[in-house]
Amino acid sequence: MQTLNYSLIIIPLMKKILLVACLAAGSLYAQKSDISAKNVQKHITYLASDELKGRGTGTKEEKMSADYIAKYFKEIGLQPKGTNGYEQPFKANLDTVHVLDARNVVGFLDNGADRTIVIGAHYDHLGEGYQRGSLIPDSKGKIHNGADDNASGVAGVLELARHFAKNKVKEKHNFLFICFSAEELGLLGSKYYANNPTIDLSTVNLMLNFDMIGRFDSNKAITVGGWGTSPTWGQVIPPVLERDKMAFKIDSAGAGASDHTSFYVKKIPVLFFFTGVHGDYHKPSDDIELINFEGEAKILNSVVGIVNAVDKLPNRLEYRETAMPMARNMSFKVTMGLLLDYSFNGPGIKVDGVSKNRPGEVAGIKGGDLILRLDKYTLNTIYDYMGALGKFEKGQTVEAEVQRGADKLTLPVTFK
C-alpha cells in the first residue's frame, strides 16, 4: 500500500484563532475517550491467530471472524444492519471461474439523528496463500495472519463501536460500523455495500477507514488520507493531533487502495488512517508480536477527538473532489486520471470515476464506460491497461475504443 506525501494545508489565520478559542472553551472535546490498548490486543490476538488461518475470503475461518465481529456488535448493543442480521452476504469473484461466498458485518448505533458517520475496516486477508496477493514465493500453504493488515483496523472499529455505544452521550450523528470482506480481491465488500446500502447514503456525513494502523512509531508520522475531500479536515484535525503530540502527514486523494474509495466515489467525504508500509506487508511475517497495541490505542483516542469535533459542527461537511492517485508503478510517464473497477472481469476495463481536467475526462470518458482498446493495445485486465500506459509519452494522442451502453465510441486521448 502506497501513500502520497503532501505539505500540510495552511489554515487561514482567522480560522485558526477562532478554532483555538473554541478549544480553550472546551466545546469541541466534551467526551473523554476510554479506548483500551488491552481490548485492542484482545481483538487482534484472536483475529490474527493461526486458528483463523489468515481469514481468506469465503473460507470457514473468515466466517468465524465475521461471527466474532457480529457477536461483539450484539454485546455492545448495536442494531443489526445487514440483510441477514448483522451479515450482508454477497458473491466475490476470485477470478473468472471461482465465485466465493463472502459477507460484510454491519452494526448501527441509532441516535435519532439525521446524519450518520460510517466507520469501517476490512477483516479479510490472504488466508493460506492460495488466493492472490502474497509477496513471498511459494506462498501456498503458509498462513498469512494479517495482524496489521487488517486485524489492526478491525480492532479499531470494534473499540470505537464500544466507545460510542457505551459513553452515555447521545451524539448528533448516528454511527454505522462496517467490517468489509474481500478487500484484498479488489475492494469488493465495500463496493458491494456502497451499491447496496442498508441505510440511506444521503444521510452519511463522512466515512472513516482504518487499514494497517498497528505499527505506530512515535518517531514517524502517521498518514491521514482523504484530506482533500473536505475543507473541514484542515480545521478540525490539526488541533486534535497537535494536542495529542502525534506527528502526521497528509494524502489529499479521496481514492486509494482501500475501502474508503467505495464511499468517496459516492461523493462522501472520507478519512483514511494508516501507520505506514513495512517489509512484512502481505507476508506471513505480518504477525501479532509486531503490533504496537498502545500506539494503536493512541491513534484511536485521537480519532475520538476528531469525531467529537465533527459532531459539534452545525452543518454537514462539504464534499470536494480530489485528484486521483497515480498507479502504483510510479515509473509511468503518463496517466489518464481514471478510477477503475478492480472487480470487473472484462472484456475491457470498467471506469468507476474520472478526475477533472485529466486526459480521460478531456477525451470524454465517463464513469461506467468500458475501455476496450488504447491505441493498438486490447484491454481485458487492469494489467493490460497498466502495460499500455507504460508505452505512451506526454504529448502523444492515441485512440480509445469505448463501450458506453449499446454504443461504441472512438475517443482521442492526449496525454499531458
Secondary structure as the mmCIF struct_conf table of DSSP 4:
data_model
#
loop_
_struct_conf.conf_type_id
_struct_conf.id
_struct_conf.beg_label_comp_id
_struct_conf.beg_label_asym_id
_struct_conf.beg_label_seq_id
_struct_conf.end_label_comp_id
_struct_conf.end_label_asym_id
_struct_conf.end_label_seq_id
STRN STRN1 TYR A 6 TYR A 6
HELX_LH_PP_P HELX_LH_PP_P1 SER A 7 PRO A 12
HELX_RH_AL_P HELX_RH_AL_P1 LEU A 13 ALA A 25
TURN_TY1_P TURN_TY1_P1 GLY A 26 GLY A 26
BEND BEND1 LEU A 28 LEU A 28
BEND BEND2 GLN A 31 GLN A 31
HELX_LH_PP_P HELX_LH_PP_P2 LYS A 32 SER A 33
HELX_RH_AL_P HELX_RH_AL_P2 ALA A 37 LEU A 47
TURN_TY1_P TURN_TY1_P2 ALA A 48 ALA A 48
BEND BEND3 SER A 49 SER A 49
HELX_RH_3T_P HELX_RH_3T_P1 ASP A 50 LEU A 52
TURN_TY1_P TURN_TY1_P3 LYS A 53 GLY A 54
STRN STRN2 GLY A 56 GLY A 56
TURN_TY1_P TURN_TY1_P4 THR A 57 GLY A 58
BEND BEND4 THR A 59 THR A 59
HELX_RH_AL_P HELX_RH_AL_P3 LYS A 60 GLU A 75
TURN_TY1_P TURN_TY1_P5 ILE A 76 GLY A 77
HELX_LH_PP_P HELX_LH_PP_P3 LEU A 78 LEU A 78
STRN STRN3 GLN A 79 PRO A 80
BEND BEND5 GLY A 82 THR A 83
STRN STRN4 ASN A 84 ASN A 84
TURN_TY1_P TURN_TY1_P6 GLY A 85 TYR A 86
STRN STRN5 GLU A 87 ASN A 93
BEND BEND6 LEU A 94 VAL A 97
STRN STRN6 VAL A 99 LEU A 109
BEND BEND7 GLY A 112 GLY A 112
BEND BEND8 ASP A 114 ASP A 114
STRN STRN7 THR A 116 HIS A 122
STRN STRN8 HIS A 125 HIS A 125
TURN_TY1_P TURN_TY1_P7 GLY A 127 TYR A 130
BEND BEND9 GLN A 131 GLN A 131
TURN_TY1_P TURN_TY1_P8 ARG A 132 GLY A 133
BEND BEND10 ILE A 136 ASP A 138
TURN_TY1_P TURN_TY1_P9 LYS A 140 GLY A 141
HELX_RH_PI_P HELX_RH_PI_P1 ALA A 147 SER A 152
HELX_RH_AL_P HELX_RH_AL_P4 GLY A 153 LYS A 166
BEND BEND11 ASN A 167 LYS A 168
BEND BEND12 LYS A 172 HIS A 173
STRN STRN9 ASN A 174 PHE A 180
BEND BEND13 SER A 181 SER A 181
BEND BEND14 GLU A 183 GLU A 183
TURN_TY1_P TURN_TY1_P10 GLU A 184 GLY A 186
BEND BEND15 LEU A 187 LEU A 187
HELX_RH_AL_P HELX_RH_AL_P5 LEU A 188 ASN A 195
BEND BEND16 ASN A 196 ASN A 196
BEND BEND17 THR A 198 ILE A 199
HELX_RH_3T_P HELX_RH_3T_P2 LEU A 201 THR A 203
STRN STRN10 VAL A 204 PHE A 210
BEND BEND18 ASP A 211 MET A 212
TURN_TY1_P TURN_TY1_P11 SER A 218 ASN A 219
BEND BEND19 LYS A 220 LYS A 220
HELX_LH_PP_P HELX_LH_PP_P4 ALA A 221 ALA A 221
STRN STRN11 ILE A 222 GLY A 225
HELX_RH_3T_P HELX_RH_3T_P3 TRP A 227 THR A 229
TURN_TY1_P TURN_TY1_P12 PRO A 231 THR A 232
HELX_RH_AL_P HELX_RH_AL_P6 TRP A 233 ARG A 243
TURN_TY1_P TURN_TY1_P13 ASP A 244 LYS A 245
STRN STRN12 PHE A 248 ASP A 251
BEND BEND20 GLY A 254 GLY A 254
BEND BEND21 ALA A 257 SER A 258
TURN_TY1_P TURN_TY1_P14 ASP A 259 ASP A 259
HELX_RH_AL_P HELX_RH_AL_P7 HIS A 260 TYR A 264
TURN_TY1_P TURN_TY1_P15 VAL A 265 LYS A 267
STRN STRN13 VAL A 270 PHE A 274
TURN_TY1_P TURN_TY1_P16 GLY A 279 HIS A 282
BEND BEND22 LYS A 283 LYS A 283
TURN_TY1_P TURN_TY1_P17 PRO A 284 SER A 285
HELX_RH_3T_P HELX_RH_3T_P4 ILE A 288 LEU A 290
HELX_RH_AL_P HELX_RH_AL_P8 PHE A 293 ASP A 311
TURN_TY1_P TURN_TY1_P18 LYS A 312 LYS A 312
BEND BEND23 PRO A 314 ASN A 315
HELX_LH_PP_P HELX_LH_PP_P5 ARG A 316 TYR A 319
HELX_LH_PP_P HELX_LH_PP_P6 ALA A 323 ALA A 327
BEND BEND24 ARG A 328 ARG A 328
TURN_TY1_P TURN_TY1_P19 MET A 330 SER A 331
BEND BEND25 LYS A 333 LYS A 333
STRN STRN14 LEU A 338 LEU A 340
TURN_TY1_P TURN_TY1_P20 TYR A 342 SER A 343
BEND BEND26 GLY A 346 GLY A 348
STRN STRN15 ILE A 349 VAL A 354
TURN_TY1_P TURN_TY1_P21 LYS A 356 ASN A 357
BEND BEND27 ARG A 358 ARG A 358
HELX_RH_AL_P HELX_RH_AL_P9 PRO A 359 ALA A 363
TURN_TY1_P TURN_TY1_P22 GLY A 364 GLY A 364
TURN_TY1_P TURN_TY1_P23 GLY A 367 GLY A 368
STRN STRN16 LEU A 370 LEU A 374
TURN_TY1_P TURN_TY1_P24 ASP A 375 LYS A 376
STRN STRN17 TYR A 377 THR A 378
BEND BEND28 ASN A 380 THR A 381
HELX_RH_AL_P HELX_RH_AL_P10 ILE A 382 LEU A 389
TURN_TY1_P TURN_TY1_P25 GLY A 390 LYS A 391
TURN_TY1_P TURN_TY1_P26 LYS A 394 GLY A 395
STRN STRN18 THR A 397 ARG A 404
TURN_TY1_P TURN_TY1_P27 GLY A 405 ALA A 406
STRN STRN19 ASP A 407 THR A 414
#
